[in-house]
């Protein structure tokens, strides 16, 4: 498996989760707990409007917000919803592939695609609630309650990172490592990814070459916020990760922390 990072220009606009933007409403011009954003180009963005069960198109040049895909509004999920291609249910993580002209949407227990014609299809299903997504070449990384799944977009084959349906904090090989409600993730180099292990309050490192998971502080240096160093890199509910050049930005309940990454790119 060769995992490649996205371009830095893509990272900057697509990886910070907008959890603190909260403009309640269920019209095409309103948002209700948006969870992620991706850049399409030409000053346009797609936002996952989580509680409205749809995607919104933000056109900065026109200062306009409109419905892009899905059925906006409050609704209860039914058995039919899980089978229909044109339904989104609590869309969260977003990734966009310019090469494929495809949006990948982490939506409740589904991974769905939205093509250039705004057609929604189900890529795969999960028995667990999914959180965030990160596109790296032909692979999509998905965080969920107990770990991370790596999905081959051509075959939908999945590599599971984490000890099945068990939560906790344990390092080691993919099949024994444990996470607890991880959220944001980012691929840093050809074979390394970082994950915000939210309920454990730490950043984890996934090494695809060694097929191991470690707690990342010794690998990424010391996290700092306003020149204050964080003892043992213990954070309060880290939820989003952004990579800019050699700096890793981590959003958590106490603010935004940074760390310089060395020797991994």
N, C-alpha and C positions, 0 to 999 in steps of 0.2 A: 504494500500500500504506500503510495506517495502522496503526502498531504502538502499542498502548497498554499502559502498565504495569499490573501487578497491584496490588491494594490493599496498603498497607503492613502491615496486620494479617496478610495472607496471607504476605507476604515473610518475616516474622520467623520463622515456624514451618516454612516449607517450603523455604527456599533453602540452609540450611547442610548440607552433606554430612556424614554421620556416619562418616567413614572411620576415626576413632580408636576407635569403639565396636566391640569385637570379642569377642563371646561365642560361642564355637564350639559348634555342635550342629545337628542336622537334625530336631529335634522341633518341634511347634507352639509350644512355649514357649521355644525357643532361636533365636539369630541366628548367622549365619555371614557376616561381612563385609557388614553393612548399608551401603547407599550413599546413600540419600536418604529424606526423610520429608515428608509433607504432612498438613495439619490438615483434618479433616472437619467439625469442630464438636463441641460437647458433650464436650470433653475426650477426644476420640478422634483417633488418628493412624493413617496407613498408612505402613509402612516397607517399602522394597524390600530384601528379604533375598537378596542377590545370589547367594551361593554355594549357597543352598538352592533357587534358581530359583522363588521364590514371593513373595507379598506378605503381610505380617503386619499384624494389627490390634492396636494398642496402646490399651487403655482405661485411662486414668490413674485414673479414679474407682474402678475395680474392681481396680486394680493387676494387670491381666491382659493377656497376650500370646497371641494365637491366630492361626491361619492365616486369611487373608482371601480370597486367590485364587491359583490356580496349583497345581501339584503339588509340594509341598515334598519335598526330599530330593535326594541326589546322583544325577545322571543324565547320560548322554552324549547330545549333540544328534545326531539322525538326520534324514534327509530328511523323514520323516513329521512330526517336530516342527515343521518350518518351515511345514507346511500346516495343522496342527491349530490351532483357535482357542483351545483351553483350555490351551495350553502356554506357559510363560515360560522363557526361557533367559538366565541372568545378568541379571535386571532391574536397572537402574541408576537413571537419572533419572526423577523423578516430577513430575507437575503435576496439579492438580485444578481442574475447572471446576464451580462451584456452579450456574451457570446451566444447563449441559448435564447436570449430575449425572454427570460422566464423569471417570475417571482416565485420564491419558495416561502410558504406560510406555515408556521407552527400554530395549529389551531386546535386547542383543547387536546384531544387524544389522536389528532390526525396531523399528517404532513400533507399539505395540498400545494398545487401549482396554479399559477395564474399566467396565461400566455399573453402575447401582445394583443390578442383580440379579446382579452379579459375573460377568457374561458377558464373556469375553475375545474380542476380535476383532483382526485385523491391519489397521492403518490404512495402512501403507506399508512398503516394504523399502529397505535400503541395501546397497550393495556394500562399505561400510566399517563398522568397528566404531563404534558410537555411544557417547556419554558422558553428557551432561546435557541436561536439558530445562527450558524456561521458557515458561509460558503467558502470552500477552499478547493479550487480546481474542479474536479469532477466528484467531489465529496461534499456532503452536507453534515456538519456536526450539530447534534441536537442534545440539549441538556434536559433531563427529566428528574423526577424525585430522587432516584437512587444512583444516578450516574450520567454517562454520556453515551450516545449512540452515534456511530459514524456510518452514514448511508452512502453507498455507491449509487450515483444518480442514473447510471446507465442500466444497472442490473437490479437495483433496490436491495442488494445484499447488505447486511448490517453487521458491523463489529460492535459488540457491547463492551463498554468500559465501566466496571462496577460490579459488585457482588449480587447480581440478580435482583431480588426484591427486598434487599436489606439496606437500611440506612446506618450511617455511623461515620467515623473518621479513622480510616486505615489506609496506609500506603502499601505499595507492593504491586504484584502482577495484576493485569487487567481483571482477572477473574476473582481476585480477592480484595481489591481496593474498594473502599466504601466512601460514599459521599452522603451529604444530607441537604437536599433541596438546592442543588447547584442551579445557577441562572446564567449570567453572561459568560461568554467564552470567546477566545480569539486565537487564531493560528499565528505564531510568531515567526517560525522558520519552517524549513522543509519537513521536519519531523517533530516539532514541539508545539504544544498548545497550552494555554492557561485557561483556568476555569474559576469563576467566582463561586466558591463553595459556601453558599449563603448562610445556612443554619449552623455550619461549623465555624464561621467567622474567619476563614482563611482563603488564600489563593492556592490552587493546586496546579501542578505541572504534569502534563501528559507527555510521555516520551514514546513516540510510536516506533522508534527503532528498537528500544529495549523492552517495549510493551509493559511499561511500568508507570505508576502514578506516585508522585511525591508531594509533600507540602513545599510550596515554591519559594519561601522567603530566602533561603540560602542561595537559590539559583538566580533570583532577580534583584538581589540587593535589599536595601532597607526602604520600606515605604515611609513617605514623609508627607505631612500636611502643614503648610505654613511653617516650615522648618522644624516641625516637631516630629521626632522619630517615634515609630510605633513599636513598643516592646513586643518581641516575638511575632510581629506583623499580625497581631490579632485585631480583627476588624469587627464592626457592628453591622451585620447583615450586608456584606458586599453583594451587589446585584448586577453591576455592569462593568465591562472592561473595554477600554479603548487603547489601541496602539498607534502612536504617532512617532515616526522615526525610531529611536531607541528608548522611548519613554512609554511606560505602561501607566495608564490612568485608571483608577478604580473608584467607582461611585458606591457609597454606602450610606448608612443612616447618619453618620457623623460628618459627611461632606465628601470631598474628592481627594484621594491620595495618589501620589505619584511614586514611581520607582524607575531607575535607569537599568535597562537590560543590557548585559554585556556577555559576549561570547556565544550567543544563541542564534544570531542572524547569519 
